[in-house]
Amino acid sequence: MTQTSKQFNHSEDIAIIMVNKIKNFNSGFQEYNIRELVNDTEKLGKELANNRLKTNQIRKFLDAVKRLKSNLDKNDKREFDVIKDDLILLQPKLAYAAARQRKNNRDLGPVAPFKQVLDAAILQVKTTKDFDRLVQLVEAIIAYHKAAGGEDQ
């Protein structure tokens, strides 16, 4: 097993841990304890940087999430229904980004762990508070990825 494969497997492990945790939430994504979220995203961000995931690949997703947040904030009552469908439509964008980076069936590429976590998270977003926690998750992943030396291009 190569060094890159070992690193990817490790990031896949933290991604799987996060996905399992997220899938077990009963009341939505806001259930993700903020301390756990910070600890988990620190590990994931470091591993994504080690796997050579480019910051711009994550930032594109953050930009899309920020646009949804802006649309939500423009709504006087901050009703989640305003962005619900658009949030679900981010999943195909993640799938496309992951497929473009996929090397083969054994090496799913550097976007795959990010996609796994975000797919699970999106499915748990049912309210505005859940969405706010999703924004925190993506921002934390990007911050830790960059802090770990994640490359821009």
LUMMIDO-503245 format. One record per residue (C-alpha): residue in three letters; x, y, z. Coordinates in steps of 0.001 Angstrom, whole numbers, plus 500000, padded with zeros to 6 digits. Example, Ala and Ser with C-alpha at 12.3 -4.5 7.8 and 13.67 -1.06 7.14 Angstrom:
REM residues 2
ala512300495500507800
ser513670498940507140
//
This chain:
REM residues 153
met500000500000500000
thr501432503372499015
gln501737506355501354
thr498940508125499488
ser496692505060499791
lys497364504881503530
gln496535508555503902
phe493357508185501906
asn492260505202503968
his492794507233507125
ser490672510124505827
glu488092507628504712
asp488063506325508295
ile487347509773509791
ala484766510322507073
ile483080507012507926
ile483133507884511632
met481518511239510871
val478955509714508493
asn477938507093511061
lys477615509759513730
ile475507511963511440
lys473235509113510350
asn472395508398513995
phe471013511883514646
asn467323511750515504
ser466397515419515547
gly468434516766512643
phe471913518066511950
gln471869520616514763
glu472327517578517005
tyr476022517566515995
asn477703518790519171
ile479833521810518294
arg482919520489520145
glu482662517165518339
leu482134518965515047
val485300521007515597
asn487349517938516593
asp486049515857513698
thr486511518578511099
glu490051519197512293
lys490915515558511598
leu489069515534508292
gly490579518838507152
lys494110517594507862
glu493511514357506021
leu491975516096503025
ala495057518335502843
asn497322515274503084
asn495374513699500220
arg496053516767498105
leu492468517962497910
lys492594521487496517
thr491007524323498494
asn489123525543495420
gln487329522180495207
ile485889522686498688
arg485419526428498265
lys483096525912495293
phe480827523960497576
leu481098526577500333
asp480189529293497824
ala477051527368496873
val476140526929500541
lys476746530642501194
arg474410531545498312
leu471723529418499934
lys472397531099503278
ser472027534495501625
asn468691533438500101
leu467555532186503493
asp468635535392505225
lys466709537491502676
asn463543535655503671
asp461900537620506496
lys460888534540508455
arg464022532532507598
glu461832529681506430
phe463866526629505475
asp461481525698502648
val462941528583500611
ile466223526688500136
lys465285523054500796
asp465235521914497157
asp468386523839496249
leu470203522239499177
ile469303518742497964
leu470510519713494481
leu474008520245495903
gln474375516463496133
pro474688515980492352
lys477350518707492312
leu479283516799494948
ala478879513587492962
tyr480216515280489837
ala483229516741491677
ala484018513344493201
ala483642511542489866
arg486023513984488152
gln488699513235490744
arg488135509487490852
lys491147507516489742
asn489666504009489660
asn487498501683491774
arg490178501382494453
asp491214505040494601
leu488091507157494796
gly490087510388494761
pro490542513209497244
val486955514547497082
ala485297511249498107
pro485608511624501922
phe484330515220501720
lys481399514033499585
gln480548511200501990
val480331513550504960
leu478394516266503131
asp475921513816501599
ala475073512475505062
ala474889515974506511
ile472578517306503789
leu470134514475504445
gln469985515505508114
val469231519164507384
lys465536519708508055
thr465394523155509652
thr467106526518509537
lys469103525587512652
asp470262522395510954
phe471319524420507927
asp473257526856510114
arg475160523891511593
leu475890522631508061
val477416526013507194
gln479585525745510330
leu480686522251509272
val481786523342505794
glu483550526443507113
ala485395524372509717
ile486516521780507160
ile487894524526504917
ala489620526292507817
tyr491347523136509032
his492182522053505497
lys493891525388504851
ala495600525372508270
ala497007521930507453
gly498599523266504293
gly495834522575501794
glu496833523952498418
asp494781526589496606
gln495074525320493048
//
